């Protein structure tokens, strides 16, 4: 097994674990929508930031790749939960408000 393949497998396993953790935490706080056929009408109805805007912000500010985005209901309103692969290969999560920023 090549080193690159082993690193890829480790990254995929880490993402799966983070997604499972994020999903279980999110379900305790509120419902999450991973299918955009379910999320898109909510984004339009609630006039939320688009997932693309959030993804672009995450790439620009965090210098990494977005592996997955979920739209979730939280006590404070809708949020996006992101699973990220950083440039150093580590996986991480980020929660961002789905409400548009003032003036943006």
URJOKA-V130157 format. One record per helix or strand. SS is the DSSP state (hx for helix, st for strand). FROM is the first residue (numbers start at 1). TO is the last residue. Records with the same first field share a line. If there is no record, write none. Layout:
BEGIN
SS: FROM-TO + FROM-TO
END
This chain:
BEGIN
hx: 3-29 + 36-46 + 51-62
st: 32-33 + 48-48 + 64-74 + 77-86 + 91-97 + 99-99
END
